[in-house]
């Protein structure tokens, strides 16, 4: 790897001794872009993440040299023989020509500085970028990565993976590719977004090197060093700026805020249509509100394998009748679809002849997928998009389907010979394929869900934290995952309530999980468990309380809808950590097990078995207990008594639901 050691300023750009080019440009107030290109040429000349204020990006992406929408304000330049200062209002890049590094200043203060030794590295197959690690700073973002809300002291890999049954505290990597990091120093925050789709790794202080001071770093397996730096007086300001940068969150249908049922067991059963009818009977019997049902992939089976766009007529003899039976109850079916055709799929040869798959040395690439080998559809190919949309319409919409569930779309293609229709290698476009799959699906339906994704996915889909595990630890750390994903611009999210994999939850854990799940935009109880699936009525003695929880969510839906509108119009997250709302409160900024739903509702769920009290921190101001209507003054801790039916829920003074 060659490191940048010195720069020369030519009045417009910086040049390295090796002939590489560093450009520093201002796109908007508090938003800069930096590119370090090998001999001033792109490895990947297009982007699919950047969509300033926009709700869509073309299938072919956007030319990195012609990004639309930015005002590109002029910079004030002050150059000497040793340094160059590029500034716009309160935000400035101070470039040291000797070390070839940037010290970023915001509101007169140094807020982020590249490591003075070997900050930039360009190898044949890797990229490197390192910054000083300052005492006391915290790190947030990186999408749904596991562990605490503060990422400091860990490292993370960005490599989309089907991580079924992951450890929510330590597991890595997961489903999504989110190379966006927020550094928080007191109230002030700086965001770094690396617009690169290659597999990458972030070291946030875990790695140490005797020849350098404390640092954090980014390393990518190819692509370009094209990154965005944004600063703000708070994390909230940076999150809003990043969300605007990567696109306007989609306003989903109001019905998507309702409860959605699901389980793999129904569609895996030989009498699937009968089993699904039993779900409708139980919904009617228990009088639980339900607006959708996620139809697992068993409906596509031949034997034990899954075959997208194939209906198993032995399990489901009347697909249109099935859809109609749900629709008559006000419930929309959301069928599972996958971007891989197994090699024995009835339509594999057709897709091969039409060149719809990712190519590897002249033939369709083949990768392990579920119970066999399969080939991944290439959504950079217009013919694939047309074929995909045609099949959604003919095989699903023709039966009354209005929404789809994009699943198993991590694109685990490891063949280095694999290339896309664009001519670029798959190793540089794996996350892009999952985003283009979402865009393609939305071309045929009104609503889509996607498990995998990358920055910009908020323009198209709702998502969830994948195949989580049933235990108390998962309940706790799934919250941190959701809050960091919200800070990363994607807050239309949820979890599989009760846990997807692992043992059946106890009644206590299941009830606590529902109490938590009702506050998310996505509220789905979904599981795959040999010993019995998670369903709202699985503990009959608690059905009355479950009904009360569902009713509470129904009552909160007008407020939830306002939050969705705020996300769409104003780029504000639905779920928020306390540090987002109260950046001046040092205690609130350290709290990871409480959260805000919008600006008004503070939630302190119970995450420990057998709890009789819940210690809760109230930030400054007045807070009204949702249950008792008692008012409390903030900036203090309160030990609230709890039962299995109660937990702290407070309304911020002056706010309305």
ZAVOLUM-434474 format. One line per field, with one value per residue (C-alpha): residue number from 1; x, y, z. Coordinates in steps of 0.2 Angstrom, whole numbers, plus 2048, in hexadecimal, padded with zeros to 3 digits. Layout:
ZAVOLUM-434474
nr <- [NUM; ...] $
xx <- [X; ...] $
yy <- [Y; ...] $
zz <- [Z; ...] $
***
This chain:
ZAVOLUM-434474
nr <- [1; 2; 3; 4; 5; 6; 7; 8; 9; 10; 11; 12; 13; 14; 15; 16; 17; 18; 19; 20; 21; 22; 23; 24; 25; 26; 27; 28; 29; 30; 31; 32; 33; 34; 35; 36; 37; 38; 39; 40; 41; 42; 43; 44; 45; 46; 47; 48; 49; 50; 51; 52; 53; 54; 55; 56; 57; 58; 59; 60; 61; 62; 63; 64; 65; 66; 67; 68; 69; 70; 71; 72; 73; 74; 75; 76; 77; 78; 79; 80; 81; 82; 83; 84; 85; 86; 87; 88; 89; 90; 91; 92; 93; 94; 95; 96; 97; 98; 99; 100; 101; 102; 103; 104; 105; 106; 107; 108; 109; 110; 111; 112; 113; 114; 115; 116; 117; 118; 119; 120; 121; 122; 123; 124; 125; 126; 127; 128; 129; 130; 131; 132; 133; 134; 135; 136; 137; 138; 139; 140; 141; 142; 143; 144; 145; 146; 147; 148; 149; 150; 151; 152; 153; 154; 155; 156; 157; 158; 159; 160; 161; 162; 163; 164; 165; 166; 167; 168; 169; 170; 171; 172; 173; 174; 175; 176; 177; 178; 179; 180; 181; 182; 183; 184; 185; 186; 187; 188; 189; 190; 191; 192; 193; 194; 195; 196; 197; 198; 199; 200; 201; 202; 203; 204; 205; 206; 207; 208; 209; 210; 211; 212; 213; 214; 215; 216; 217; 218; 219; 220; 221; 222; 223; 224; 225; 226; 227; 228; 229; 230; 231; 232; 233; 234; 235; 236; 237; 238; 239; 240; 241; 242; 243; 244; 245; 246; 247; 248; 249; 250; 251; 252; 253; 254; 255; 256; 257; 258; 259; 260; 261; 262; 263; 264; 265; 266; 267; 268; 269; 270; 271; 272; 273; 274; 275; 276; 277; 278; 279; 280; 281; 282; 283; 284; 285; 286; 287; 288; 289; 290; 291; 292; 293; 294; 295; 296; 297; 298; 299; 300; 301; 302; 303; 304; 305; 306; 307; 308; 309; 310; 311; 312; 313; 314; 315; 316; 317; 318; 319; 320; 321; 322; 323; 324; 325; 326; 327; 328; 329; 330; 331; 332; 333; 334; 335; 336; 337; 338; 339; 340; 341; 342; 343; 344; 345; 346; 347; 348; 349; 350; 351; 352; 353; 354; 355; 356; 357; 358; 359; 360; 361; 362; 363; 364; 365; 366; 367; 368; 369; 370; 371; 372; 373; 374; 375; 376; 377; 378; 379; 380; 381; 382; 383; 384; 385; 386; 387; 388; 389; 390; 391; 392; 393; 394; 395; 396; 397; 398; 399; 400; 401; 402; 403; 404; 405; 406; 407; 408; 409; 410; 411; 412; 413; 414; 415; 416; 417; 418; 419; 420; 421; 422; 423; 424; 425; 426; 427; 428; 429; 430; 431; 432; 433; 434; 435; 436; 437; 438; 439; 440; 441; 442; 443; 444; 445; 446; 447; 448; 449; 450; 451; 452; 453; 454; 455; 456; 457; 458; 459; 460; 461; 462; 463; 464; 465; 466; 467; 468; 469; 470; 471; 472; 473; 474; 475; 476; 477; 478; 479; 480; 481; 482; 483; 484; 485; 486; 487; 488; 489; 490; 491; 492; 493; 494; 495; 496; 497; 498; 499; 500; 501; 502; 503; 504; 505; 506; 507; 508; 509; 510; 511; 512; 513; 514; 515; 516; 517; 518; 519; 520; 521; 522; 523; 524; 525; 526; 527; 528; 529; 530; 531; 532; 533; 534; 535; 536; 537; 538; 539; 540; 541; 542; 543; 544; 545; 546; 547; 548; 549; 550; 551; 552; 553; 554; 555; 556; 557; 558; 559; 560; 561; 562; 563; 564; 565; 566; 567; 568; 569; 570; 571; 572; 573; 574; 575; 576; 577; 578; 579; 580; 581; 582; 583; 584; 585; 586; 587; 588; 589; 590; 591; 592; 593; 594; 595; 596; 597; 598; 599; 600; 601; 602; 603; 604; 605; 606; 607; 608; 609; 610; 611; 612; 613; 614; 615; 616; 617; 618; 619; 620; 621; 622; 623; 624; 625; 626; 627; 628; 629; 630; 631; 632; 633; 634; 635; 636; 637; 638; 639; 640; 641; 642; 643; 644; 645; 646; 647; 648; 649; 650; 651; 652; 653; 654; 655; 656; 657] $
xx <- [800; 806; 803; 801; 80F; 80E; 803; 805; 7F7; 7F5; 7E7; 7D9; 7DE; 7EC; 7F8; 802; 814; 80D; 802; 7F1; 7E4; 7DC; 7CD; 7C4; 7B3; 7A5; 794; 789; 78B; 794; 796; 7A6; 7AB; 7BD; 7C4; 7D5; 7D6; 7E4; 7EA; 7DA; 7D0; 7C1; 7C1; 7AE; 7A8; 796; 78C; 77B; 77C; 77C; 76B; 76B; 759; 753; 748; 750; 760; 760; 764; 774; 779; 780; 790; 79C; 7A2; 791; 787; 777; 76E; 77C; 77F; 792; 795; 7A6; 7B5; 7C0; 7D2; 7E1; 7F1; 803; 812; 80E; 7FB; 7EB; 7DB; 7CA; 7BB; 7A9; 7A1; 7A4; 7AC; 7BD; 7CA; 7DC; 7E8; 7F9; 804; 813; 809; 7FB; 7ED; 7DE; 7D9; 7C6; 7C0; 7AE; 7A9; 7BB; 7C0; 7C9; 7BC; 7C4; 7D7; 7DE; 7ED; 7FD; 806; 800; 7EE; 7EB; 7EF; 7EC; 7F0; 7ED; 7DE; 7DB; 7D8; 7DD; 7D7; 7DC; 7D7; 7DE; 7D4; 7D0; 7CD; 7BB; 7B3; 7A5; 7A0; 78F; 788; 78E; 77C; 776; 787; 786; 78B; 788; 783; 794; 79F; 7B0; 7BD; 7B6; 7B8; 7AB; 7AB; 79F; 79B; 789; 786; 777; 77B; 76D; 76D; 77A; 781; 779; 787; 797; 791; 799; 797; 784; 778; 77B; 789; 78A; 79B; 794; 79C; 798; 7A5; 79D; 7A8; 79D; 78F; 798; 797; 7A0; 79A; 7A5; 79D; 7A8; 79E; 7A6; 79D; 7AC; 7AE; 7B5; 7BA; 7BA; 7C6; 7BF; 7CE; 7CF; 7DF; 7EF; 7FF; 80F; 815; 806; 7FB; 7EA; 7DF; 7CF; 7CF; 7C6; 7CC; 7C4; 7C7; 7C7; 7BD; 7C1; 7C4; 7B5; 7AF; 7A4; 7A7; 799; 799; 78C; 788; 780; 77E; 76C; 773; 77F; 772; 766; 774; 779; 767; 765; 775; 76F; 75D; 74C; 744; 736; 724; 71D; 70A; 701; 6FC; 70F; 70E; 702; 707; 70E; 70D; 719; 721; 72B; 721; 711; 718; 723; 714; 70D; 6FC; 703; 6F3; 6E9; 6F6; 6F5; 6E2; 6E5; 6EF; 6E0; 6D4; 6E0; 6E0; 6CD; 6CC; 6D8; 6D2; 6E4; 6E6; 6F1; 6F4; 701; 709; 71A; 719; 729; 731; 72A; 71C; 729; 730; 734; 739; 743; 74A; 744; 740; 73B; 72B; 725; 715; 715; 703; 703; 705; 6FC; 6EF; 6E7; 6F3; 6E6; 6DA; 6E7; 6EB; 6D8; 6D5; 6E2; 6DC; 6CA; 6D1; 6DA; 6EB; 6F8; 703; 715; 71E; 730; 73A; 74D; 759; 761; 75B; 761; 769; 75A; 74E; 740; 745; 758; 75C; 750; 759; 76A; 765; 760; 770; 767; 774; 784; 792; 7A2; 7AE; 7A0; 793; 787; 790; 78B; 78B; 785; 773; 768; 768; 771; 77B; 773; 776; 773; 768; 771; 767; 773; 76C; 75C; 756; 757; 74D; 740; 73F; 73E; 730; 727; 727; 722; 713; 70F; 712; 70D; 704; 6F8; 6F2; 6EF; 700; 705; 716; 725; 733; 744; 74E; 75E; 765; 776; 77E; 78B; 795; 7A7; 7AD; 7BA; 7B6; 7A4; 79F; 78F; 786; 790; 7A0; 7A6; 7AB; 79E; 7AA; 7A7; 794; 78D; 783; 77D; 775; 76A; 765; 761; 756; 74C; 74A; 745; 738; 730; 72E; 720; 718; 715; 71F; 72E; 739; 74B; 757; 767; 76C; 777; 776; 768; 75D; 751; 74B; 743; 740; 73C; 749; 74C; 75B; 75A; 75A; 75D; 75E; 752; 75A; 75A; 76B; 764; 755; 761; 76E; 761; 75C; 76E; 76E; 75E; 763; 774; 76B; 75F; 76E; 774; 765; 75A; 74D; 73F; 744; 73F; 744; 73D; 733; 736; 746; 747; 753; 757; 74C; 73A; 739; 733; 722; 72C; 738; 72B; 720; 72F; 733; 722; 722; 732; 72D; 71D; 727; 730; 72A; 72A; 721; 723; 722; 72C; 736; 73C; 73D; 73C; 733; 726; 724; 721; 710; 706; 6FB; 709; 706; 6F3; 6F4; 6FC; 6F1; 6E7; 6F7; 6FD; 6ED; 6F0; 701; 6FA; 6ED; 6FA; 703; 6F3; 6F0; 702; 700; 6FB; 70B; 715; 70E; 714; 725; 725; 720; 72E; 73B; 735; 734; 741; 74D; 74A; 74C; 73D; 747; 754; 761; 761; 771; 767; 75B; 765; 777; 77B; 777; 787; 77D; 76F; 77D; 784; 773; 770; 761; 754; 74F; 743; 735; 736; 738; 72A; 72A; 737; 738; 741; 73D; 742; 751; 754; 74B; 741; 743; 738; 73F; 746; 752; 74F; 757; 74D; 756; 752; 740; 72F; 72A; 719; 717; 70C; 703; 701; 701; 70D; 719; 72C; 73A; 749; 75B; 75A; 759; 749; 746; 735; 72C; 728; 71D; 71D; 70F; 718; 728; 72D; 725; 725; 71F; 72B; 723; 71C; 71B; 70B; 709] $
yy <- [800; 811; 81F; 831; 83B; 84D; 857; 865; 872; 877; 884; 878; 867; 85E; 853; 845; 840; 831; 83B; 837; 845; 84B; 857; 860; 867; 86F; 869; 872; 87B; 86F; 862; 85E; 851; 84A; 83F; 837; 82F; 824; 82F; 839; 82A; 821; 80E; 80F; 81F; 81E; 81F; 819; 820; 833; 83B; 84C; 850; 843; 834; 829; 826; 81E; 80B; 810; 81B; 82C; 832; 837; 846; 84C; 84B; 855; 860; 868; 87B; 879; 889; 892; 88F; 89B; 896; 89B; 893; 893; 889; 87D; 87C; 880; 885; 882; 889; 88D; 896; 88D; 87D; 87C; 86F; 873; 869; 866; 865; 85C; 84E; 84E; 84E; 858; 860; 864; 874; 878; 888; 88C; 87B; 86C; 85E; 851; 84E; 841; 837; 841; 831; 826; 82D; 828; 818; 812; 800; 7F5; 7ED; 7F7; 809; 810; 820; 824; 831; 836; 82E; 83C; 839; 838; 838; 82B; 823; 81F; 81A; 80B; 806; 7F7; 7F1; 7E8; 7ED; 7FC; 80D; 814; 80A; 810; 802; 7F6; 7F2; 7EE; 7E6; 7EC; 7DC; 7D8; 7C7; 7BB; 7BB; 7B0; 7AF; 7BC; 7C2; 7D4; 7D9; 7D3; 7CC; 7D2; 7D5; 7D6; 7D9; 7EB; 7F6; 807; 80F; 81E; 824; 832; 838; 841; 84C; 854; 85C; 85E; 850; 84C; 83F; 835; 82C; 821; 820; 80F; 7FE; 7F3; 7E8; 7F4; 7F4; 801; 801; 80D; 80C; 7F9; 7F8; 800; 803; 807; 813; 81E; 826; 821; 820; 81A; 814; 80E; 801; 7FB; 7ED; 7F8; 805; 818; 823; 82E; 835; 842; 84C; 855; 85F; 865; 86C; 85B; 849; 84D; 85A; 84E; 840; 84C; 852; 840; 83B; 849; 844; 832; 836; 839; 82C; 823; 827; 816; 812; 815; 803; 7FE; 805; 7F7; 7E6; 7DA; 7C7; 7BA; 7AA; 79D; 78F; 793; 793; 784; 779; 76D; 775; 787; 78F; 787; 78D; 79E; 79E; 799; 7A9; 7B3; 7A9; 7AD; 7C0; 7C0; 7B6; 7C0; 7D1; 7D7; 7E4; 7DE; 7E7; 7DC; 7CA; 7C6; 7B7; 7AC; 7A4; 793; 797; 796; 785; 775; 768; 772; 77F; 790; 796; 7A8; 7AC; 79A; 795; 784; 780; 771; 77C; 78B; 784; 795; 7A4; 7B1; 7AA; 7AB; 7BD; 7C1; 7B9; 7C4; 7D3; 7D1; 7D3; 7E3; 7D9; 7DB; 7CC; 7D1; 7C2; 7BD; 7BF; 7BB; 7C0; 7AF; 7A1; 790; 787; 77B; 789; 786; 797; 796; 792; 7A0; 7AC; 7A6; 7A8; 7BA; 7BE; 7C3; 7BD; 7C4; 7BD; 7B4; 7B0; 7AF; 7A4; 7A9; 7AA; 79C; 79F; 795; 79A; 791; 77E; 77F; 789; 798; 7A7; 7B9; 7C4; 7D4; 7E3; 7EE; 7E6; 7EE; 7DE; 7D6; 7E5; 7E2; 7CF; 7D2; 7DE; 7D4; 7C5; 7CF; 7D5; 7C4; 7B8; 7C4; 7D3; 7C9; 7C1; 7D1; 7D4; 7E6; 7E5; 7DA; 7D4; 7D4; 7C7; 7BE; 7CC; 7CE; 7C9; 7BD; 7BC; 7B8; 7B3; 7C1; 7BE; 7C3; 7D2; 7DC; 7E2; 7F2; 7EA; 7ED; 7DF; 7DA; 7DC; 7EF; 7EE; 7E1; 7ED; 7F7; 7E7; 7E6; 7F8; 7F6; 7E7; 7F2; 7FF; 7F2; 7EA; 7FB; 7FD; 7F0; 7F2; 801; 7FA; 7F0; 7E9; 7E5; 7DC; 7E2; 7F3; 802; 815; 81B; 80C; 818; 81E; 80D; 801; 7FD; 7F2; 7E7; 7E1; 7CF; 7BE; 7C3; 7B7; 7B4; 7BA; 7C9; 7CF; 7D0; 7DB; 7E7; 7E8; 7E8; 7F9; 800; 7F9; 802; 812; 812; 80D; 81C; 828; 821; 827; 818; 818; 80F; 7FF; 7F1; 7E1; 7CF; 7D1; 7C2; 7BD; 7B4; 7A6; 79D; 796; 79A; 7AA; 7AA; 7B3; 7C1; 7C3; 7C3; 7D0; 7DB; 7D9; 7DE; 7ED; 7F2; 7EE; 7F8; 809; 805; 809; 7F7; 7EB; 7D9; 7C9; 7BD; 7AD; 79C; 790; 77D; 77D; 78A; 79B; 7AC; 7B2; 7BF; 7B2; 7A6; 7A9; 7A9; 7B0; 7C0; 7C2; 7D0; 7DA; 7D7; 7DE; 7ED; 7EF; 7EE; 7FA; 806; 805; 809; 819; 81F; 81C; 82E; 834; 827; 82D; 83F; 838; 82F; 83F; 848; 83B; 83D; 850; 856; 847; 844; 833; 829; 821; 82B; 828; 835; 83C; 842; 84C; 852; 854; 861; 854; 849; 83C; 83A; 838; 828; 820; 811; 808; 816; 81F; 82C; 829; 839; 849; 845; 833; 82C; 819; 80F; 7FD; 7EF; 7E5; 7DA; 7CA; 7CC; 7DF; 7E8; 7F9; 802; 810; 81D; 82E; 83D; 84B; 85D; 863; 85C; 84B; 843; 831; 829; 81D; 827; 839; 83E; 84C; 84B; 858; 852; 851; 843; 830; 828; 816; 812; 802; 7F6; 7E7; 7DB; 7E7; 7F7; 801; 813; 81D; 830; 83F; 84E; 85E; 869; 85B; 852; 841] $
zz <- [800; 7FC; 809; 805; 80C; 806; 7FB; 7EE; 7EB; 7D9; 7DD; 7DA; 7E1; 7EA; 7E2; 7EA; 7E5; 7DC; 7D1; 7DB; 7DD; 7ED; 7EB; 7F9; 7F5; 7FE; 7F9; 806; 816; 822; 815; 80C; 800; 7FE; 7F1; 7EF; 7DD; 7D6; 7C8; 7C8; 7C2; 7CA; 7CD; 7CF; 7C6; 7CC; 7DD; 7E3; 7F4; 7F1; 7EE; 7F6; 7FA; 7ED; 7EF; 7E1; 7D8; 7C6; 7C4; 7BC; 7CA; 7C9; 7C2; 7D1; 7C7; 7C4; 7D4; 7D3; 7E0; 7E9; 7EA; 7EA; 7F4; 7F0; 7FC; 804; 801; 80B; 805; 80B; 807; 816; 816; 80D; 816; 80D; 816; 814; 822; 832; 82B; 824; 81E; 823; 818; 81E; 80E; 817; 81F; 812; 81F; 823; 833; 833; 83D; 841; 84A; 84D; 855; 84E; 84E; 844; 83E; 833; 83B; 837; 832; 824; 823; 811; 809; 7F7; 7F3; 7E4; 7ED; 7FD; 803; 814; 81D; 82F; 83C; 84D; 85B; 868; 87A; 880; 86E; 86B; 85A; 854; 843; 838; 835; 83F; 845; 856; 867; 872; 86B; 86C; 860; 867; 86B; 85E; 84B; 83E; 82D; 820; 816; 814; 81B; 81F; 832; 838; 84B; 84D; 85E; 860; 86C; 862; 852; 842; 833; 831; 823; 81E; 817; 820; 81F; 828; 839; 845; 851; 860; 86A; 878; 86F; 85E; 851; 841; 834; 828; 819; 80E; 7FD; 7F9; 7F7; 7F9; 809; 816; 828; 836; 844; 852; 85E; 860; 855; 85C; 853; 85C; 84E; 84E; 85C; 860; 850; 848; 836; 826; 81A; 80A; 7FE; 7EF; 7E7; 7EA; 7F9; 7F6; 807; 80E; 81E; 827; 837; 843; 854; 858; 853; 84D; 841; 83A; 838; 82F; 823; 81F; 81C; 810; 808; 804; 800; 806; 811; 808; 810; 812; 812; 822; 823; 825; 837; 83C; 843; 837; 83A; 834; 837; 82C; 833; 82A; 819; 81C; 821; 814; 816; 816; 810; 81E; 82B; 824; 826; 838; 83A; 834; 840; 84F; 84A; 84A; 85A; 864; 85D; 859; 84C; 83D; 82D; 824; 824; 81E; 814; 816; 808; 80B; 7FE; 7F1; 7F6; 7EB; 7F8; 805; 7F9; 7F5; 7E3; 7E1; 7D7; 7D9; 7E2; 7EA; 7E5; 7F1; 800; 7F9; 7EC; 7EA; 7EB; 7E6; 7F2; 800; 7FC; 7FB; 80C; 814; 80B; 810; 822; 81E; 81E; 810; 80C; 80A; 801; 803; 7F3; 7F0; 7E3; 7E0; 7D5; 7DA; 7CC; 7CB; 7CB; 7BD; 7B5; 7B8; 7A6; 7A0; 7AB; 7A5; 792; 796; 79F; 7AF; 7BB; 7C1; 7B5; 7BA; 7AC; 79F; 7A9; 7B8; 7C8; 7D4; 7E7; 7F6; 7FA; 807; 802; 7F1; 7E5; 7DC; 7D1; 7D6; 7CB; 7C5; 7C8; 7BF; 7B0; 7A9; 7A2; 7B4; 7BB; 7AE; 7B0; 7C3; 7C2; 7B6; 7C1; 7D0; 7C6; 7BF; 7CD; 7DC; 7D7; 7CC; 7DC; 7E5; 7ED; 7F0; 7FA; 7FA; 806; 7FF; 809; 808; 7FE; 805; 7F4; 7FC; 7EB; 7EF; 7DE; 7D9; 7C7; 7C9; 7BF; 7BC; 7AD; 7AF; 7AD; 7BF; 7CB; 7D7; 7E6; 7E3; 7E2; 7EE; 7F9; 7E9; 7E2; 7F2; 7F0; 7DE; 7E2; 7EE; 7E0; 7D3; 7DF; 7E2; 7D0; 7D1; 7E3; 7EF; 7FE; 800; 80F; 80D; 819; 811; 80C; 80C; 80E; 803; 806; 810; 7FF; 7FB; 809; 81B; 824; 833; 83D; 835; 83D; 84F; 85E; 86C; 87C; 888; 881; 86F; 875; 87D; 86F; 861; 868; 866; 854; 850; 857; 84E; 83E; 841; 843; 833; 829; 829; 837; 82F; 838; 844; 84B; 84B; 85B; 867; 85D; 84D; 851; 861; 86F; 872; 87D; 88E; 891; 89A; 88C; 87F; 887; 88A; 878; 872; 87E; 875; 863; 863; 862; 852; 840; 83C; 848; 843; 84D; 843; 847; 842; 851; 851; 862; 85D; 855; 85D; 85B; 865; 86D; 872; 884; 887; 899; 892; 883; 88B; 88E; 87C; 876; 881; 879; 867; 86C; 873; 862; 859; 864; 860; 84D; 849; 852; 849; 839; 83D; 840; 82F; 827; 830; 82A; 818; 818; 825; 826; 839; 840; 847; 855; 85E; 86C; 87A; 874; 864; 86E; 87C; 876; 884; 891; 895; 89F; 891; 884; 88D; 88E; 882; 889; 888; 878; 871; 864; 85B; 866; 872; 879; 884; 886; 893; 890; 89B; 895; 8A5; 8AB; 8BB; 8BC; 8C9; 8C6; 8B7; 8BA; 8AE; 8AA; 8A6; 89D; 8A1; 8A0; 8A5; 8A2; 8A4; 8A8; 89A; 8A6; 8B6; 8AE; 8BC; 8B8; 8BB; 8BA; 8B0; 8B2; 8BE; 8C0; 8C6; 8CB; 8C3; 8CA; 8BC; 8BA; 8AB; 8A4; 8A7; 8A3; 8A3; 895; 896; 88B; 88A; 890; 883; 876; 870; 869] $
***
